[in-house]
Amino acid sequence: MDKPTITIYDVAREAGVSIATVSRVMNGNANVKPATKEKVEKVIADLGYRPNAVARGLASRKTTTVGLIIPDLTDQYFAELARGIEDVANMYNYQIILSSSNGSEIKNDLIDNLLGKQVDGIIFMGNQVSSEIEERLLSIDLPVVLTGALDTQKKLPSVNIDYFNAFRDATLHLIENDHRRIAFISGLLSKYTKQDYKFQGYEDAIAQHGINHDDKLIFQAGYTYEAGYQLAQAVKTSGATAAVITTDEMAAGVLNGLTDLGLHLPQDFELISNNSQLTRMTRPAMSSITQPIYDIGAVSMRMLTKLMGHEELDDTQIELMHGFTTRDSTAK
């Protein structure tokens, strides 16, 4: 037999106080006598009362829930972003409702699904904010923050790193290691704004050193391990001796593919990727652009709490610092 649901009415009856008093205790209202507060909190603990967020928000029109749109729950990068978001959400007593596109293109129905759950704000994670998605996010009467995502018009608050300079620096590192045939491996450049910035950084670095652009060294595929693995033969055939790769899953696939083709890293080929936990799990471990992935998520959630509290933001377009970590996929 199912255990009966404990309600605020049960708490009020057991504590011998009004429902309004219970509500004040739960919301941290200072206008409650300490003895009464202690009694109500004890009853809440004894009964195991867990207030329903939507029901609690009927009076205040707040549900203390935040919608999180994520492209792929299995992607290490987005998983680390989500961890930073969740930790700050917990600090401010917000609950997260996830809405995932499971690796496919994010559509408006994910936004509509969250609106149906009466969330107080939305955090959007993704490699690209299409014009259709941007228009929908701007049309809703809720605060929205982009996390690890860019819209070219910068109409929505966002938290990122400087992708242009990050990939410029990574490419320069390979040039300094005497490479002249450096591959750029990415998702579809025509589809993802963030990847365009990364590509421009790569192009700037090779142009700075008088290296001609070569279309044969530009590879575009899906963001998966399998897509990267399947590219390995073409990368080897292209004559590339090094690569910068925009996502860790692709990079791990390329690394293993090249290894299976008989190449040794870093002796025969050098590789630089992004910086999720996956870079430290491969063998050899992958050198990477370092970015504070957890902090990007945490700062995004803090921005959203300010917007939901009707506070002014000091800056709506935040770029956190990036760096570089040498591991075993590049020469020391």
Secondary structure, DSSP 8 states (H G I E B T S, - for coil): -------HHHHHHHHTS-HHHHHHHHTT-S-S-HHHHHHHHHHHHHHT----HHHHHHHHT---EEEEEES-TT-HHHHHHHHHHHHHHHHTT-EEEEEE-TTS---HHHHHHHHHTT-SEEEEE-S---HHHHHHHHHSSS-EEEES---TT--S-EEEE-HHHHHHHHHHHHHHTT-S-EEEEES-TTT-HHHHHHHHHHHHHHHHTT----GGGEEE--SSHHHHHHHHHHHHHTT-SEEEES-HHHHHHHHHHHHHTT--TTTT-EEEE--SGGGGTSSS--EEEE--HHHHHHHHHHHHHHHHTT---S-SEEEE--EEE--TTS--
